């Protein structure tokens, strides 16, 4: 990938709510996007596990940016549907999300996100999301 495009995607990813959550970009490639989150107390729910909403947000947003790697800068990516399965509670100090495009359609793109809870050097997969996204021309969003 073009280094300027990678730099743009890394900067663009960390805005608004995702920035508030503390998500960070770890790696970018064609059809791939990886992010991380240093878990803070406010990310946890009443039992001490990372809240499902934090995990779902990370999975959705990272999947969108995996899709964003395969379209030109004339498009933005919007989620139109997602399904997430939670396998076990996320109890670690960090989350890692690895997303990849599994169907690179022209307008509708499908990505998968695996989210891992990390404790020390040990990763446990805690969820998998399938995210359906739409590539929307930037000109159509200026309303």
Buried (B, 14 or more C-beta within 10 A) or exposed (E): EEEEBBEBBBEEBBEEEBEEBBBBBBEBEEBBBBBBBEBEEEBBEEEEBBBBEBBBBBBBBBBBBBBBBBBEEEBBBEBEEBEBEBEEBBBBEBBBBBBBBBEBBEEBBBBBBBBBBBEEEEBBBBBBBBBBBBBBEEEEEEE
